[in-house]
């Protein structure tokens, strides 16, 4: 095998796929990238056996074939080479020669036959969605994905498509985030699967704000194809909680705050908490909200903000990290805090011209005062 390719093009492709490579895998081949030729391109593949990435990039193919290369070593080498044309040649004993200008490097590799086969979705009709929609919904919810592997069914994002509505939901048991979209969503498709968190993180990193994404889903796997990238993953088995049952229905206290002011205030409260004492008290009264933090051996913090609120006085405490995660993803000027009492879960939604919006719903469990 022999190819020529601009060094920067190859480096960009390597950096896109190597993110899924596990540095601690017991199988040495999984630390490698598979490089295969096409007529006038190469396809780079990487996998940890759960999530796989494939990226195609144009090049000049002198001799077709395939090879593998250490993802970390190849990325490091390419990062230090000057810009210009790079020639890669696979020689005897799986030795790769890299030539760039007056530089020549030899890199030992492994047989491409040892690399796990990539999942194919032949015969699966893809769903077609806008990249911008998928990227936005994922970014609004992925922070709430559970990282506790003992709660395996929560370590991914629920991806549900039904009646022309795409809904994604994440929860770790202490908070839940839901985002939905109805514009430009296929009306005849019906899907309900749990996509692993690692796959979602990679999608957020690679999805663009323009273009289309094709979604392939079968009984046990899902793939997202866009541009010249394809990501695939095994689906999470198990039952996702009934998110509609989690959303409180009888809350009667509604406070509307300026999103940027509330975000900045919550960020300031975070500076006065620690790992053991991580809560902010939110006290509501007529047209004002008081934020209070008291942390042993750290200090105290207090700030008053204006708010649209005419209900009875009440106080509730939340983890400020959870509230901050939500506020950073708000895309409206005002945010609505919907409560019942100091011991019931709180709702945080964007606030539009006609009131709270159901397109983005966050449920946060309170901390006992």
Residue pairs with C-beta under 8 A, 6 or more apart in sequence:
1 35
1 37
1 63
1 64
1 65
1 66
1 67
1 88
1 89
1 90
2 61
2 62
2 63
2 65
2 87
2 88
2 89
2 90
3 37
3 42
3 59
3 60
3 61
3 62
3 87
3 88
4 59
4 60
4 62
4 85
4 86
4 87
4 88
5 42
5 57
5 58
5 59
5 60
5 85
5 86
5 88
6 83
6 84
6 85
6 86
7 78
7 81
7 82
7 83
7 84
7 85
7 86
7 100
8 83
9 57
9 58
9 59
10 57
10 59
10 78
10 86
10 88
11 75
11 78
11 79
12 57
13 44
13 55
13 57
14 33
14 44
14 71
14 74
14 75
14 78
15 75
16 44
16 53
16 55
16 206
16 229
17 33
17 44
17 45
17 46
17 53
17 54
17 55
17 71
18 33
18 46
18 71
18 72
18 75
19 46
19 53
19 202
19 205
20 46
20 47
20 48
20 51
20 52
20 53
20 198
20 202
21 30
21 31
21 33
21 46
21 48
21 71
21 72
22 30
22 31
22 48
23 31
23 72
25 31
25 48
28 110
29 68
29 110
29 114
29 115
29 116
30 47
30 48
30 49
30 116
31 70
31 71
31 72
32 46
32 68
32 69
32 70
32 71
32 109
32 110
32 115
33 44
33 45
33 46
33 68
33 69
33 70
33 71
33 74
34 44
34 45
34 46
34 66
34 67
34 68
34 112
34 115
35 42
35 43
35 44
35 66
35 67
35 68
35 69
35 88
36 42
36 43
36 45
36 65
36 66
36 112
37 61
37 64
37 65
37 66
38 56
38 61
39 61
40 58
40 59
40 60
40 61
41 56
41 57
41 58
41 59
41 61
42 56
42 57
42 59
42 61
43 54
43 55
43 56
44 54
44 55
44 56
44 57
45 52
45 53
45 54
45 55
45 115
45 118
46 52
46 53
46 71
47 53
47 116
47 118
49 116
50 196
50 198
50 233
50 234
51 196
51 198
51 199
51 202
51 231
51 232
51 233
52 118
52 119
52 231
52 232
52 233
53 202
53 229
53 230
53 231
54 118
54 229
54 230
54 231
55 228
55 229
56 228
56 229
57 228
63 89
65 90
66 112
67 88
67 90
67 94
67 96
67 109
67 112
68 94
68 109
68 110
68 111
68 112
68 114
68 115
69 96
69 107
69 109
70 107
70 109
73 107
74 107
77 98
77 105
77 107
78 86
81 98
81 100
81 103
82 100
82 101
82 103
84 100
84 101
85 100
86 98
86 99
86 100
87 97
87 98
87 99
87 100
88 96
88 97
88 98
89 96
89 97
89 99
90 96
90 109
91 97
94 108
94 109
94 110
94 111
95 106
95 107
95 108
95 109
96 106
96 107
96 108
96 109
97 104
97 105
97 106
97 107
98 104
98 105
98 106
98 107
99 105
118 232
119 221
119 223
119 232
121 216
121 218
121 221
121 223
121 232
124 216
124 217
124 218
126 214
126 215
126 216
126 225
127 161
127 186
127 189
127 191
127 214
127 215
127 217
128 186
128 212
128 213
128 214
128 215
129 166
129 184
129 185
129 186
129 212
129 213
129 215
130 184
130 211
130 212
130 213
131 207
131 208
131 209
131 210
131 211
131 212
131 213
131 226
132 208
132 209
132 210
133 166
133 181
133 183
133 184
133 185
134 203
134 207
134 213
134 224
135 203
135 204
135 207
135 208
135 209
136 179
136 181
137 166
137 168
137 179
137 180
137 181
138 157
138 168
138 200
138 203
138 204
138 207
139 204
139 329
140 168
140 177
140 179
140 329
140 360
141 157
141 168
141 169
141 170
141 177
141 178
141 179
142 157
142 170
142 197
142 200
142 201
142 204
143 170
143 177
143 325
143 329
144 170
144 171
144 172
144 175
144 176
144 177
144 325
144 362
145 154
145 155
145 156
145 157
145 170
145 172
145 197
145 200
146 154
146 155
146 170
146 171
146 172
146 173
146 197
147 155
147 172
147 197
148 154
148 155
148 172
149 155
151 172
151 173
152 236
152 238
153 194
153 236
153 237
153 238
153 239
153 240
154 171
154 172
154 173
154 240
154 241
155 196
155 197
155 236
156 194
156 195
156 196
156 197
156 199
156 200
156 235
156 236
157 168
157 169
157 170
157 194
157 195
157 197
157 200
158 167
158 168
158 169
158 170
158 192
158 193
158 194
158 240
158 243
159 166
159 168
159 191
159 192
159 193
159 194
159 195
159 222
160 166
160 167
160 168
160 169
160 191
160 192
161 167
161 185
161 186
161 189
161 190
161 191
161 192
162 190
162 191
162 192
163 187
163 190
164 182
164 185
164 186
164 187
165 180
165 181
165 182
165 185
166 180
166 181
166 182
166 185
167 178
167 179
167 180
168 178
168 179
168 180
169 176
169 177
169 178
169 240
169 243
170 176
170 177
171 177
171 241
171 243
171 246
174 319
174 322
174 364
174 365
175 322
175 362
175 363
175 364
175 365
176 243
176 246
176 247
176 362
176 363
177 326
177 361
177 362
177 363
178 243
178 247
178 360
178 361
178 362
179 359
179 360
179 361
180 358
180 359
180 360
181 359
191 217
193 217
193 222
193 235
194 235
194 236
194 237
194 238
194 240
195 222
195 233
195 235
195 236
196 233
196 234
196 235
196 236
198 233
199 222
199 231
199 233
202 231
203 224
203 231
206 226
206 229
206 231
207 213
207 226
208 226
208 227
211 226
211 227
212 226
213 224
213 225
213 226
214 224
214 225
214 226
215 222
215 223
215 224
215 225
216 222
216 223
216 224
216 225
216 232
217 223
217 235
220 234
220 235
221 232
221 233
221 234
221 235
222 232
222 233
222 235
223 230
223 231
223 232
223 233
224 230
224 231
224 232
225 231
246 345
246 363
247 347
247 361
247 363
248 338
248 340
248 344
248 345
248 347
248 363
250 340
251 338
251 339
251 340
251 344
251 346
251 347
252 311
252 340
253 284
253 309
253 311
253 312
253 314
253 338
253 339
253 340
254 309
254 311
254 336
254 337
254 338
254 339
254 356
255 284
255 289
255 307
255 308
255 309
255 311
255 336
255 337
255 338
255 339
256 307
256 308
256 309
256 334
256 335
256 336
256 337
256 351
257 289
257 305
257 307
257 308
257 334
257 335
257 336
257 337
258 305
258 306
258 333
258 334
258 335
259 327
259 330
259 332
259 333
259 334
259 335
260 333
261 305
261 306
262 305
262 327
262 335
263 324
263 327
263 328
263 330
265 291
265 303
265 305
266 280
266 291
266 320
266 323
266 324
266 327
267 324
268 301
268 303
269 280
269 291
269 293
269 301
269 303
269 320
270 320
270 321
270 324
271 301
272 293
272 295
272 298
272 299
272 300
272 301
273 279
273 280
273 293
273 295
273 298
273 320
274 295
274 298
277 295
277 296
277 298
278 319
278 320
278 321
279 293
279 317
279 318
279 319
279 320
279 367
280 291
280 292
280 293
280 317
280 318
280 319
280 320
280 323
281 290
281 291
281 292
281 293
281 315
281 316
281 317
281 369
282 289
282 290
282 291
282 315
282 316
282 317
282 318
282 337
283 289
283 290
283 291
283 292
283 313
283 314
283 315
284 307
284 309
284 311
284 313
284 314
284 315
284 339
285 309
285 313
286 309
286 310
287 306
287 307
287 308
287 309
287 310
288 304
288 305
288 306
288 307
288 309
289 304
289 305
289 306
289 307
289 309
290 302
290 303
290 304
290 305
291 301
291 302
291 303
291 304
291 305
292 300
292 301
292 302
293 300
293 301
293 302
293 320
294 300
294 301
314 339
314 341
314 342
315 342
315 369
316 339
316 341
316 342
316 346
316 366
316 369
317 342
317 366
317 367
317 368
317 369
318 346
318 364
318 366
318 367
319 364
319 367
322 364
323 348
323 364
326 348
326 362
326 364
327 335
327 348
329 360
330 350
330 360
331 350
332 350
332 351
332 352
332 357
334 350
334 351
335 348
335 349
335 350
335 351
336 347
336 348
336 349
336 350
336 351
336 355
336 356
337 346
337 347
337 348
338 346
338 347
338 348
338 349
338 356
339 346
339 347
342 366
342 369
343 366
343 368
344 366
345 363
345 364
345 365
345 366
346 363
346 364
346 366
347 361
347 362
347 363
347 364
348 362
348 364
349 356
349 357
349 358
349 360
349 361
349 362
350 356
350 357
350 359
350 360
351 357
